[in-house]
């Protein structure tokens, strides 16, 4: 079985650790081939896909950002008055040409909406909710949220402390 993994939308803590966890489990426990899709859904449009193996996952736990890159591509959104390419069809063609059986989509609201639309046209999709806003329906808490809250709290506390020290 071959799976693709992508990250889409804004950055948040824990993306690379999630990529690592998904990929290592797929490779080591299920014997799957894993492919990284660069720049979110844009990578499916541009066929920007690379194989991921154990060596490409080394050192990801503490690395910020996303090794796959991200974009805010909305392939189902139609521009008014413009002749646009059929992006969902292009993405499906890329997926079929690459022989991918499933796509893992790591992202927030927009990513999960696009993942849902892809599933409605017949693609096997796994959505991994990622948002510092903790605003994805059906989830109690998303990765990235606690870290964002802790950093914001520490920043406010530090600013408050510094303001009192300078008086």
C-alpha positions in Angstrom: 0.0 0.0 0.0 1.2 3.5 -0.8 0.2 6.6 1.1 0.8 10.3 0.6 1.1 12.8 3.4 0.7 16.6 3.2 0.6 19.6 5.4 -1.6 22.5 4.5 -2.5 25.9 6.0 -0.7 27.8 8.7 2.2 26.7 10.8 1.8 25.3 14.3 3.9 23.3 16.8 4.1 19.6 16.4 3.7 19.2 12.6 7.0 17.5 12.0 6.5 15.3 15.0 3.2 14.3 13.5 4.7 13.6 10.1 7.3 11.4 11.8 4.7 9.5 13.8 2.4 8.8 10.9 5.3 7.8 8.6 7.2 5.6 11.0 4.0 3.8 11.9 3.1 3.3 8.3 6.6 2.1 7.4 7.5 0.0 10.4 4.2 -1.4 11.5 2.3 -1.8 8.3 5.0 -2.1 5.6 3.6 0.8 3.6 5.4 3.0 1.1 5.1 6.7 2.2 5.4 9.8 -0.1 5.7 13.3 1.1 3.6 15.9 -0.9 5.3 19.3 -0.9 3.4 22.5 -0.4 0.1 21.0 0.7 -2.5 20.5 -2.0 -0.4 22.6 -4.4 2.0 19.6 -4.5 -0.7 17.4 -5.9 -1.4 19.9 -8.6 2.4 20.2 -9.4 3.2 16.5 -8.9 5.8 17.6 -6.3 6.0 14.3 -4.4 9.0 12.5 -2.9 9.5 9.2 -1.2 9.9 9.3 2.6 11.9 6.7 4.5 13.5 6.2 7.9 16.5 8.4 7.1 14.3 11.3 6.0 12.4 11.2 9.3 15.5 11.5 11.5 15.7 14.6 13.7 12.1 15.7 13.2 10.9 15.7 16.8 12.4 19.0 17.8 12.4 20.6 14.3 10.0 23.5 13.9 7.8 24.1 10.8 7.1 21.4 8.3 9.6 19.5 6.2 6.9 19.2 3.5 6.2 22.9 3.3 2.7 24.2 3.2 0.3 26.4 1.1 -3.1 27.8 1.4 -4.2 26.3 -2.0 -8.0 25.8 -2.2 -8.5 23.5 -5.1 -12.3 23.4 -5.0 -12.7 27.2 -4.9 -13.8 28.7 -8.2 -12.8 32.2 -9.2 -15.7 34.3 -10.4 -15.6 35.1 -14.1 -12.3 33.3 -14.7 -11.8 30.2 -16.7 -10.0 27.9 -14.3 -8.4 24.5 -14.6 -10.2 21.6 -13.0 -7.9 21.3 -10.0 -9.7 18.4 -8.3 -9.4 16.4 -11.5 -5.7 17.2 -11.8 -5.1 16.2 -8.2 -6.9 12.9 -8.7 -4.9 12.2 -11.9 -1.6 12.8 -9.9 -2.8 10.5 -7.2 -3.7 7.8 -9.7 -0.5 8.1 -11.7 1.5 7.8 -8.4 -0.5 4.8 -7.3 -1.4 6.4 -4.0 -4.1 4.5 -2.1 -4.7 7.2 0.6 -3.8 10.7 1.4 -3.1 11.9 5.0 -4.0 15.6 5.3 -2.6 17.5 8.2 -4.2 20.9 8.6 -6.9 23.1 10.0 -10.4 24.0 8.9 -9.7 24.7 5.3 -7.5 21.6 4.9 -10.2 19.4 6.5 -12.9 20.8 4.3 -10.8 20.1 1.2 -10.0 16.6 2.5 -13.7 16.0 3.0 -14.5 17.1 -0.6 -11.8 14.8 -1.9 -13.3 11.9 0.0 -16.7 12.8 -1.5 -15.2 12.3 -5.0 -13.9 8.9 -4.1 -10.4 9.4 -2.6 -9.4 7.6 0.6 -8.4 10.4 3.0 -7.3 10.6 6.6 -7.6 14.0 8.2 -5.3 15.0 11.1 -6.6 18.2 12.7 -3.9 20.8 13.3 -4.7 24.3 14.5 -3.6 26.7 17.2 -7.2 27.9 17.3 -8.7 24.6 18.5 -11.7 25.3 16.3 -12.2 22.1 14.2 -15.6 20.6 14.7 -15.6 17.2 16.3 -12.3 17.5 18.2 -11.8 18.3 21.8 -8.2 19.5 21.4 -5.8 19.7 18.5 -2.1 19.5 18.5 -0.5 22.9 18.4 -3.1 24.4 20.7 -1.5 23.7 24.1 1.9 24.9 22.9 0.4 28.1 21.5 -1.5 28.8 24.7 1.5 28.1 26.8 3.8 30.4 24.8 1.2 33.2 24.8 0.7 32.8 28.5 4.5 32.9 29.1 4.9 36.0 26.9 2.1 37.9 28.7 3.6 36.9 32.1 7.1 38.0 31.1 5.8 41.3 29.7 3.8 41.9 32.9 6.9 41.0 35.1 9.2 43.3 33.0 6.6 46.1 33.3 6.7 45.9 37.1 10.5 45.7 37.2 10.9 48.9 35.3 8.7 51.0 37.7 
